[in-house]
Amino acid sequence: MKFDTKVVRAGIKPDPTTGAIVPPMYQTATYVLPEVGRDLGFDYTRSANPTRQLMEENLAAIEGGKYGAAFASGMASVDSCMKLLKSGDHVVCSDDVYGGVSRHFDNILVNYGLSFTYVDSTDPANVEGAIKPETRMIWIETPTNPLLKITDLYAVGKIAKKHNLFYGVDSTFATPVYLRPLEYGADMVVHSTTKYISGHNQLIGGIVITNREDIFEEMRYVQKTIGAVPSPFDCWLTLLGVKTLHLRMEKHSQNGQIVAQFLENHPKVARVTYPGLESHLQHTIAKEQMSGYTGMISFELTGGIQAGKKLMNNVQLCSLAESLGAVETMITHPATMTHVDVPREEREARGLTDGLVRISVGIEDPEDIISDLKQALEKA
Ligand SMILES: Cc1ncc(COP(=O)(O)O)c(C=O)c1O
């Protein structure tokens, strides 16, 4: 099956009893056993559920992986990957990860004996340089949230292999439409399905996709044992949302490029970061590794934080909101919203200034998005 066909069809069959083209939702906690010691493939929804299984198979096929394990959020998916580790293990991690990820690593997982070194993974030598005898995993986010840094996944994959490390990639921003990290040597790919994959701001969810049976077994065990699994309804909604993923991404990318160019040429804008712009520091690797650049842009105004706040307070069509990757254009202030828990010095060292604005360009008409930004920029 070609990619676009997989998005719509992979794993989906008409309901055998009614012919319903949309798979029914199995909103059930448990399953009646025909006899002691024998079930019909399902025994309790924390362990497995037919609607969840369908979604896991569909997303795994789209990502080009054998196995998918769904969780109740992107964060629960990241956490589940960390369950592959033991106390004393060390992780080398991209330095510009989503603030919720670094909050989890630095404030929770360190209490369980894990340690983390953050490096600018745009240079693979930094990743290799941070490896210690106790390192067990490399964790890469690409493009990063919010600075849209791109890591050369193939180069880092070679390092992971050489040092026999787990290699995890958070590919939430890129989506399998534009990047499939398993093809570059990743052992597991994580998505917050809250974002582009479900696409309509309708749910919170996540998934881990892998070709490795041992990793999948562990993810299944974590699902069953800890239970941070999505509801059947959220899985069903994700299955509906994902059917248009390829079409939405095309429009997000077209609009993203138009808005990034508009911002780059605006006198009040000091700096724009968008992988589709030639000015992006990793534009070359982005071009090689990704087949599109999404709707994610970050930028700073010449007037700094005050101007940025005025812009965000004056948008009318764009929504001032956490999250990204949905059909609506959303504007976010990372320093007070998504990355508020990253200490200020660390934020500044990373280039995540108080004046940084992140925009998730939606699929509205780009003229409307630009005229909204124009009027808000006039007030900034
Ligand atoms: C790159 C990335 N990974 C993971 C997450 C966490 O996902 P969720 O909000 O679904 O827990 C986010 C959330 O913004 C994210 O941007």
The ligand as a Tripos MOL2 file, in Angstrom:
@<TRIPOS>MOLECULE
LIG
   16    16     1     0     0
SMALL
NO_CHARGES

@<TRIPOS>ATOM
      1 C1          7.3610   17.3020   21.1320 C.3       1 LIG1
      2 C2          6.3690   16.9470   22.1870 C.ar      1 LIG1
      3 N1          6.4460   15.7460   22.7810 N.ar      1 LIG1
      4 C3          5.5730   15.3710   23.7410 C.ar      1 LIG1
      5 C4          4.5710   16.2140   24.1590 C.ar      1 LIG1
      6 C5          3.6190   15.7800   25.2340 C.3       1 LIG1
      7 O1          2.4150   15.4130   24.6670 O.3       1 LIG1
      8 P1          1.0140   15.4260   25.4680 P.3       1 LIG1
      9 O2          0.6590   16.8480   25.6820 O.co2     1 LIG1
     10 O3          0.1020   14.6830   24.5610 O.co2     1 LIG1
     11 O4          1.2730   14.7120   26.7480 O.co2     1 LIG1
     12 C6          4.4530   17.4810   23.5610 C.ar      1 LIG1
     13 C7          3.4080   18.4140   23.9910 C.2       1 LIG1
     14 O5          3.3530   19.5340   23.5850 O.2       1 LIG1
     15 C8          5.3790   17.8530   22.5580 C.ar      1 LIG1
     16 O6          5.3230   19.0420   21.9580 O.3       1 LIG1
@<TRIPOS>BOND
     1     1     2 1
     2     2     3 ar
     3     2    15 ar
     4     3     4 ar
     5     4     5 ar
     6     5     6 1
     7     5    12 ar
     8     6     7 1
     9     7     8 1
    10     8     9 2
    11     8    10 1
    12     8    11 1
    13    12    13 1
    14    12    15 ar
    15    13    14 2
    16    15    16 1
@<TRIPOS>SUBSTRUCTURE
     1 LIG1         1 GROUP 0 **** ****
